[in-house]
Amino acid sequence: MNKYLVNIVAIASVMFATSCSTKHFVLKSVEGSRILIDSRYDAKPDAEAVAFLAPYQHQVDSIMGPVVGEVDHNMAAYRPESDLSNLLADIMVWAGKSFNEHPDVGVYNMGGIRAGLSKGEVTYGDVLDLAPFENKLCFITLKGDVLKELFSQIASLGGEGVSHGVELVIDKSGKLLSAKLNGNEIDDNKEYRVATIDYLVQGNDGLKAFLKGTNLLDLPDKKHDSRFVIMDYFREKAAQGIVVNAKVEGRIKVN
């Protein structure tokens, strides 16, 4: 082989090997920004895009658009206590009547609340935005000492959704100072029935006290997803002519 050709091949081999070797990159910085998606994008809609989406939009609207009820003011979820988290915890208790259950406490996690509700009509789609997960309604029994442990865990998280009648006082560090139910001290040896979702009874979101519960009634059917339970509540109230209301009432106080 010609020596010049040999050199060219050798040089090419080195270049190829070098180009395939691992390169070490160092991240220097990261920048980000938010793009506000609002009505400004409706001013000049793209005709081709609108035409393309039209048949799908109609299908989505037919599913998401039906009204299930109404709320009398804007509702949002925030710690330690909010109107929306109070409402959802109360709905867990309300749902017990369909299963011959009489819960003493309802618990709904803040992390499971993914949207708020705007004053006025509440649609199927609004509830799906609010509760997008397939969490199932369930009922479980906790002894009084375990219930207090659960309340301590709720305090350490800065608050979760708890039902009417629960009175928790916590300090700014997340320590539970006192816990009452319907004005009474919690009896360590008494059994209390709790309505919640299956995600929490599995000990998730830091509420591991649920793992000590007994007599679990787990409802596996899709119709028992929290979203459908919430819809059923709104439909019942709408049939009664009731506009749903909820308020902050001191269920969790921070001293």
Kinemage of the C-alpha trace (Angstrom):
@kinemage 1
@onewidth
@group {chain A} dominant
@subgroup {mainchain}
@vectorlist {calphas} color= white
{ca met a 1} P 0.000 0.000 0.000
{ca asn a 2} L 1.242 3.467 -0.838
{ca lys a 3} L 2.789 5.081 2.270
{ca tyr a 4} L 0.813 8.263 1.712
{ca leu a 5} L -2.399 6.266 1.603
{ca val a 6} L -1.356 4.465 4.802
{ca asn a 7} L -0.834 7.842 6.529
{ca ile a 8} L -4.198 9.116 5.344
{ca val a 9} L -5.906 5.986 6.662
{ca ala a 10} L -4.076 6.320 9.994
{ca ile a 11} L -5.021 9.976 10.358
{ca ala a 12} L -8.637 9.224 9.453
{ca ser a 13} L -8.723 6.426 12.053
{ca val a 14} L -7.465 8.758 14.764
{ca met a 15} L -9.992 11.416 13.802
{ca phe a 16} L -12.813 8.879 13.852
{ca ala a 17} L -11.771 7.499 17.232
{ca thr a 18} L -11.501 11.006 18.648
{ca ser a 19} L -14.906 12.030 17.334
{ca cys a 20} L -16.505 8.940 18.932
{ca ser a 21} L -14.869 9.357 22.324
{ca thr a 22} L -16.924 10.532 25.268
{ca lys a 23} L -17.129 14.278 25.546
{ca his a 24} L -17.441 15.901 28.939
{ca phe a 25} L -19.780 18.856 29.015
{ca val a 26} L -20.282 21.155 31.981
{ca leu a 27} L -23.632 22.839 32.575
{ca lys a 28} L -22.945 26.528 33.064
{ca ser a 29} L -26.419 27.852 33.779
{ca val a 30} L -30.128 27.241 33.449
{ca glu a 31} L -32.672 29.881 32.561
{ca gly a 32} L -36.411 29.662 32.300
{ca ser a 33} L -39.459 31.765 31.822
{ca arg a 34} L -43.225 31.418 31.855
{ca ile a 35} L -45.471 32.028 28.911
{ca leu a 36} L -48.870 33.283 29.979
{ca ile a 37} L -51.584 31.561 27.963
{ca asp a 38} L -54.602 33.847 27.988
{ca ser a 39} L -57.173 35.519 25.763
{ca arg a 40} L -54.519 37.336 23.716
{ca tyr a 41} L -54.108 34.155 21.671
{ca asp a 42} L -57.819 34.217 20.820
{ca ala a 43} L -57.537 37.587 19.077
{ca lys a 44} L -56.099 36.119 15.859
{ca pro a 45} L -56.885 32.405 15.750
{ca asp a 46} L -55.194 30.316 13.104
{ca ala a 47} L -57.991 29.302 10.723
{ca glu a 48} L -56.311 26.068 9.667
{ca ala a 49} L -55.730 25.018 13.280
{ca val a 50} L -59.297 25.891 14.260
{ca ala a 51} L -60.658 23.817 11.374
{ca phe a 52} L -58.435 20.879 12.294
{ca leu a 53} L -59.468 20.940 15.962
{ca ala a 54} L -63.176 21.574 15.403
{ca pro a 55} L -64.416 17.945 15.329
{ca tyr a 56} L -62.305 17.051 18.359
{ca gln a 57} L -63.408 20.191 20.218
{ca his a 58} L -67.035 19.241 19.742
{ca gln a 59} L -66.388 15.754 21.112
{ca val a 60} L -64.460 17.040 24.126
{ca asp a 61} L -67.088 19.692 24.891
{ca ser a 62} L -69.868 17.113 24.742
{ca ile a 63} L -68.086 15.109 27.462
{ca met a 64} L -66.637 17.873 29.620
{ca gly a 65} L -69.370 20.474 29.247
{ca pro a 66} L -72.374 19.061 31.148
{ca val a 67} L -73.099 20.960 34.361
{ca val a 68} L -73.150 18.930 37.579
{ca gly a 69} L -73.808 21.719 40.075
{ca glu a 70} L -72.947 25.208 41.203
{ca val a 71} L -70.760 26.971 43.789
{ca asp a 72} L -71.492 30.355 45.290
{ca his a 73} L -67.927 31.712 45.239
{ca asn a 74} L -64.446 31.010 43.925
{ca met a 75} L -62.788 28.191 45.852
{ca ala a 76} L -59.126 27.233 46.116
{ca ala a 77} L -56.999 24.860 48.175
{ca tyr a 78} L -54.283 26.056 50.554
{ca arg a 79} L -52.817 25.169 53.922
{ca pro a 80} L -53.511 24.975 56.764
{ca glu a 81} L -57.219 25.074 55.896
{ca ser a 82} L -59.247 26.193 52.901
{ca asp a 83} L -62.840 26.267 51.757
{ca leu a 84} L -62.157 23.778 48.958
{ca ser a 85} L -60.240 21.246 51.055
{ca asn a 86} L -62.962 21.483 53.717
{ca leu a 87} L -65.611 20.798 51.084
{ca leu a 88} L -63.836 17.731 49.703
{ca ala a 89} L -63.259 16.246 53.155
{ca asp a 90} L -66.957 16.791 53.945
{ca ile a 91} L -67.905 15.076 50.681
{ca met a 92} L -65.959 11.994 51.801
{ca val a 93} L -68.143 11.858 54.926
{ca trp a 94} L -71.311 12.551 52.908
{ca ala a 95} L -70.528 9.588 50.654
{ca gly a 96} L -70.746 7.174 53.579
{ca lys a 97} L -74.547 7.074 53.446
{ca ser a 98} L -74.460 5.091 50.201
{ca phe a 99} L -72.582 2.276 51.925
{ca asn a 100} L -74.264 2.260 55.329
{ca glu a 101} L -71.173 3.953 56.702
{ca his a 102} L -71.191 6.669 59.358
{ca pro a 103} L -67.721 8.222 59.271
{ca asp a 104} L -66.513 10.281 62.207
{ca val a 105} L -63.818 11.988 60.138
{ca gly a 106} L -63.124 12.732 56.485
{ca val a 107} L -59.626 13.323 55.144
{ca tyr a 108} L -58.645 14.607 51.699
{ca asn a 109} L -55.064 15.437 50.785
{ca met a 110} L -54.063 18.847 49.482
{ca gly a 111} L -51.772 17.205 46.922
{ca gly a 112} L -54.761 15.543 45.300
{ca ile a 113} L -56.494 18.877 44.663
{ca arg a 114} L -55.186 20.014 41.285
{ca ala a 115} L -57.487 22.926 40.446
{ca gly a 116} L -59.925 25.343 42.022
{ca leu a 117} L -63.581 26.031 41.352
{ca ser a 118} L -64.887 29.278 39.910
{ca lys a 119} L -68.085 30.887 41.107
{ca gly a 120} L -71.103 29.662 39.177
{ca glu a 121} L -71.708 26.448 37.290
{ca val a 122} L -69.462 23.454 37.894
{ca thr a 123} L -69.014 21.145 34.913
{ca tyr a 124} L -67.913 17.559 34.525
{ca gly a 125} L -64.622 18.901 33.177
{ca asp a 126} L -64.155 21.195 36.177
{ca val a 127} L -64.330 18.223 38.526
{ca leu a 128} L -61.877 16.236 36.396
{ca asp a 129} L -59.448 19.146 36.584
{ca leu a 130} L -59.971 19.287 40.333
{ca ala a 131} L -59.543 15.542 40.928
{ca pro a 132} L -57.658 14.063 37.952
{ca phe a 133} L -56.465 10.909 39.694
{ca glu a 134} L -58.277 7.588 39.882
{ca asn a 135} L -58.303 7.571 43.676
{ca lys a 136} L -61.073 5.437 45.138
{ca leu a 137} L -63.317 6.268 48.059
{ca cys a 138} L -62.720 4.004 51.057
{ca phe a 139} L -63.478 3.706 54.766
{ca ile a 140} L -61.136 2.569 57.519
{ca thr a 141} L -61.178 2.281 61.322
{ca leu a 142} L -58.507 3.929 63.470
{ca lys a 143} L -58.160 3.641 67.231
{ca gly a 144} L -58.075 6.952 69.043
{ca asp a 145} L -54.327 6.893 69.640
{ca val a 146} L -53.742 6.170 65.950
{ca leu a 147} L -56.167 8.940 64.957
{ca lys a 148} L -54.132 11.366 67.062
{ca glu a 149} L -51.016 10.062 65.338
{ca leu a 150} L -52.691 10.783 62.000
{ca phe a 151} L -53.551 14.294 63.134
{ca ser a 152} L -49.927 14.791 64.200
{ca gln a 153} L -48.810 13.812 60.719
{ca ile a 154} L -51.339 16.207 59.206
{ca ala a 155} L -49.956 18.931 61.482
{ca ser a 156} L -46.379 18.183 60.372
{ca leu a 157} L -47.470 18.734 56.774
{ca gly a 158} L -48.995 22.089 57.669
{ca gly a 159} L -52.552 20.877 57.197
{ca glu a 160} L -54.695 18.662 54.968
{ca gly a 161} L -58.389 18.580 54.198
{ca val a 162} L -60.321 17.473 57.304
{ca ser a 163} L -64.063 17.307 57.805
{ca his a 164} L -66.419 19.423 59.870
{ca gly a 165} L -66.068 18.755 63.598
{ca val a 166} L -62.307 18.272 63.541
{ca glu a 167} L -60.482 20.869 65.648
{ca leu a 168} L -56.702 20.837 65.362
{ca val a 169} L -54.345 23.385 66.848
{ca ile a 170} L -50.787 23.294 65.566
{ca asp a 171} L -47.757 25.510 65.990
{ca lys a 172} L -45.699 27.135 63.254
{ca ser a 173} L -43.179 24.304 63.319
{ca gly a 174} L -45.892 21.746 62.486
{ca lys a 175} L -46.322 20.277 65.951
{ca leu a 176} L -49.813 19.211 67.003
{ca leu a 177} L -50.797 21.089 70.164
{ca ser a 178} L -54.330 19.764 70.577
{ca ala a 179} L -56.927 17.680 68.749
{ca lys a 180} L -60.661 17.445 69.345
{ca leu a 181} L -63.576 15.952 67.488
{ca asn a 182} L -66.978 17.606 67.804
{ca gly a 183} L -65.723 19.440 70.880
{ca asn a 184} L -64.557 16.269 72.655
{ca glu a 185} L -61.113 14.965 73.451
{ca ile a 186} L -60.138 11.928 71.408
{ca asp a 187} L -60.338 8.685 73.393
{ca asp a 188} L -57.210 6.590 72.822
{ca asn a 189} L -59.168 3.339 73.120
{ca lys a 190} L -62.222 4.285 71.091
{ca glu a 191} L -62.551 3.305 67.444
{ca tyr a 192} L -63.191 6.021 64.870
{ca arg a 193} L -64.352 5.512 61.312
{ca val a 194} L -62.530 7.579 58.691
{ca ala a 195} L -63.629 8.284 55.114
{ca thr a 196} L -60.804 9.007 52.688
{ca ile a 197} L -59.211 7.747 49.460
{ca asp a 198} L -57.228 4.588 48.818
{ca tyr a 199} L -54.062 6.537 48.010
{ca leu a 200} L -53.924 7.773 51.598
{ca val a 201} L -54.811 4.500 53.350
{ca gln a 202} L -51.728 3.090 51.616
{ca gly a 203} L -49.667 5.462 53.764
{ca asn a 204} L -48.855 7.956 51.029
{ca asp a 205} L -48.318 11.711 51.365
{ca gly a 206} L -46.746 11.235 54.783
{ca leu a 207} L -49.910 9.865 56.409
{ca lys a 208} L -48.448 6.547 57.527
{ca ala a 209} L -50.812 6.230 60.496
{ca phe a 210} L -53.391 4.901 58.038
{ca leu a 211} L -51.292 1.738 57.735
{ca lys a 212} L -52.348 0.856 61.300
{ca gly a 213} L -56.034 0.966 60.392
{ca thr a 214} L -58.443 -1.962 60.433
{ca asn a 215} L -61.746 -2.995 58.835
{ca leu a 216} L -60.937 -1.393 55.518
{ca leu a 217} L -63.818 -1.059 53.094
{ca asp a 218} L -62.136 -0.613 49.741
{ca leu a 219} L -64.356 0.216 46.777
{ca pro a 220} L -62.614 -0.924 43.571
{ca asp a 221} L -65.149 0.087 40.919
{ca lys a 222} L -64.389 3.063 38.698
{ca lys a 223} L -67.653 4.694 39.761
{ca his a 224} L -66.096 5.065 43.214
{ca asp a 225} L -63.289 7.307 41.963
{ca ser a 226} L -63.235 10.448 44.076
{ca arg a 227} L -64.079 12.524 40.983
{ca phe a 228} L -67.370 10.682 40.483
{ca val a 229} L -68.200 10.849 44.181
{ca ile a 230} L -67.674 14.617 43.989
{ca met a 231} L -69.928 14.821 40.929
{ca asp a 232} L -72.620 12.802 42.689
{ca tyr a 233} L -72.524 15.254 45.582
{ca phe a 234} L -72.955 18.239 43.276
{ca arg a 235} L -75.757 16.550 41.370
{ca glu a 236} L -77.642 15.803 44.574
{ca lys a 237} L -77.320 19.381 45.756
{ca ala a 238} L -78.380 20.706 42.351
{ca ala a 239} L -81.460 18.468 42.412
{ca gln a 240} L -82.317 19.997 45.791
{ca gly a 241} L -81.827 23.495 44.399
{ca ile a 242} L -78.785 24.084 46.606
{ca val a 243} L -75.816 26.175 45.500
{ca val a 244} L -72.787 24.610 47.177
{ca asn a 245} L -70.954 26.675 49.738
{ca ala a 246} L -67.943 26.006 51.945
{ca lys a 247} L -65.858 28.205 54.200
{ca val a 248} L -62.826 28.295 56.445
{ca glu a 249} L -64.163 27.721 59.949
{ca gly a 250} L -61.189 27.020 62.177
{ca arg a 251} L -60.783 23.297 61.652
{ca ile a 252} L -57.010 23.774 61.701
{ca lys a 253} L -55.594 26.700 63.621
{ca val a 254} L -51.939 27.737 63.771
{ca asn a 255} L -50.716 29.301 67.004
